[in-house]
Amino acid sequence: MSRAFHRRHHFYTVMLTSVLLGTGQLAVAGQQPKYGVSVRAAKPAALAKAKTYVWTKSQPSFDKNVDQQIIAAVDRELTARGFTKLPLGPSDVVVTYASVSRTDVDLKSKPSADGVRRQYAVGTLVVDMRDPANKESLFRVRMDTPIDSEPEKLEAAINAAVAAMFEKYPKPSAR
């Protein structure tokens, strides 16, 4: 094989490794995933002034039923906090969500006869409320949780996850 081929191969190997390490895709052996809700941004003063919102697309669920269930759950939580949904046009905030699913492996579980450890589905949901003028996140919350992918149980899990996420929504200040 040519020297150029080896250089190119080495370059791509280094680049791929750098990308994987940089995005946290390579797991350290024995590292346990963290599940639960985490707030990435919260601007209570700006949110206190906001009363209307519109949806924008980002990375919706590939399953249209799940997409509708997530949107409905977020709509319920925003309505409970005094927001009014607008179909289009100018609003106080722009709302979006992204969802991803993955399979985690329980490294502490006993392997089966064929060497396979217990695996389970995990869902990640991120809801982001942004200022439409400068695109700054006013409230960005993330939930990572094991999920049951059976359709009859999934809607309840989505509703519970979104409710838990909005429990972290800033409380109105007492004046």
C-alpha positions in Angstrom: 0.0 0.0 0.0 1.1 3.5 -0.7 2.5 5.9 1.8 -0.3 8.4 0.9 -2.9 5.8 1.8 -1.3 5.2 5.2 -1.1 8.9 5.9 -4.8 9.4 4.9 -5.9 6.4 7.0 -3.9 7.6 10.0 -5.4 11.1 9.6 -9.0 9.8 9.5 -8.3 7.5 12.5 -7.0 10.4 14.5 -9.9 12.7 13.4 -12.6 10.0 14.2 -11.0 9.4 17.7 -10.9 13.1 18.4 -14.5 13.6 17.4 -15.6 10.6 19.5 -13.7 11.8 22.5 -14.8 15.4 22.1 -18.4 14.4 22.0 -18.2 12.0 24.9 -19.2 9.0 22.9 -16.4 6.8 24.2 -17.4 5.6 27.6 -14.9 4.9 30.4 -15.2 1.4 31.6 -17.5 1.2 34.6 -18.8 4.7 34.1 -22.4 4.9 35.2 -24.8 7.1 33.1 -26.6 9.8 35.0 -30.4 9.9 34.7 -32.8 12.6 35.7 -33.5 16.3 34.9 -30.8 18.9 34.4 -31.4 22.6 33.7 -28.9 24.1 31.3 -30.3 27.7 31.3 -32.8 29.6 33.3 -33.5 33.3 33.0 -36.3 33.9 35.5 -36.6 37.7 34.8 -37.1 37.3 31.0 -39.4 34.3 31.5 -41.6 36.4 33.9 -42.3 38.8 31.1 -43.1 36.1 28.5 -46.8 35.3 27.9 -46.9 33.8 24.4 -45.0 31.2 22.5 -44.7 29.5 19.1 -43.2 26.2 18.1 -40.2 25.7 15.8 -38.8 22.4 14.6 -35.4 21.1 15.6 -34.9 17.3 16.1 -38.3 15.9 16.6 -39.0 12.2 17.2 -39.1 10.1 14.1 -42.3 8.6 15.5 -45.1 11.0 14.6 -47.3 9.8 17.6 -44.4 10.4 20.0 -43.8 13.8 18.4 -47.5 14.7 19.0 -47.4 13.4 22.6 -44.3 15.4 23.5 -45.7 18.6 21.9 -49.0 18.1 23.8 -47.2 17.5 27.1 -45.1 20.6 26.7 -48.2 22.6 25.7 -50.0 21.5 28.9 -47.1 22.5 31.0 -46.7 25.9 29.4 -50.5 26.6 29.6 -50.3 25.7 33.3 -47.6 28.4 33.6 -49.8 31.1 32.0 -48.5 30.9 28.4 -50.7 31.2 25.3 -49.7 29.2 22.2 -49.7 31.2 18.9 -50.0 29.3 15.6 -47.4 31.6 13.9 -45.9 35.0 14.0 -44.2 37.1 16.6 -44.2 35.8 20.2 -42.4 36.3 23.5 -40.6 32.9 23.2 -39.8 30.2 20.7 -40.1 26.7 21.9 -38.5 23.6 20.5 -37.6 20.1 21.6 -35.1 17.4 20.6 -35.4 13.7 21.4 -32.9 10.9 21.0 -33.1 7.3 22.1 -30.3 4.9 22.8 -29.5 1.6 24.4 -27.5 1.4 27.6 -25.8 -1.7 28.9 -25.8 -2.5 32.6 -22.1 -3.1 33.2 -22.8 -4.4 36.7 -25.3 -7.1 35.5 -24.2 -10.7 35.2 -23.6 -11.7 31.6 -25.9 -14.3 30.1 -24.6 -17.6 28.8 -23.7 -15.9 25.5 -21.9 -13.1 27.3 -24.5 -10.4 26.8 -25.3 -8.1 29.7 -28.7 -6.5 30.5 -29.6 -3.8 28.0 -32.4 -1.2 28.3 -33.8 1.7 26.2 -33.0 5.2 27.4 -34.7 8.4 26.1 -33.2 11.9 26.1 -35.5 14.8 25.8 -34.4 18.5 25.6 -36.9 21.3 25.7 -35.6 24.8 24.9 -37.4 28.1 25.2 -35.6 30.9 23.4 -35.8 34.7 23.0 -36.9 35.1 19.4 -34.9 38.4 19.1 -31.4 37.1 20.0 -31.9 33.3 20.1 -30.7 33.2 23.7 -32.0 30.2 25.8 -34.3 31.4 28.5 -35.1 27.9 29.8 -33.3 24.8 28.6 -34.0 21.6 30.4 -32.9 18.0 29.7 -34.2 14.7 30.8 -32.3 11.4 30.5 -34.3 8.4 31.7 -34.8 4.7 31.0 -38.0 4.2 29.0 -40.4 1.5 28.3 -41.0 1.5 24.5 -44.3 -0.3 24.6 -46.8 2.2 22.9 -49.4 1.9 25.6 -46.9 2.9 28.3 -44.9 5.5 26.4 -47.4 8.3 26.6 -47.6 8.1 30.4 -43.7 8.1 30.5 -43.6 11.2 28.2 -46.1 13.0 30.3 -44.2 12.1 33.5 -40.9 13.2 32.0 -42.2 16.5 30.8 -43.9 17.2 34.1 -40.6 16.5 35.9 -38.7 18.8 33.6 -41.1 21.7 34.2 -40.9 21.2 37.9 -37.5 22.9 37.4 -39.1 25.9 35.7 -38.3 29.1 37.7 -41.0 30.1 40.2 -42.5 33.5 39.8 -40.9 35.9 42.2 -42.9 37.2 45.1 -43.4 40.9 44.9 
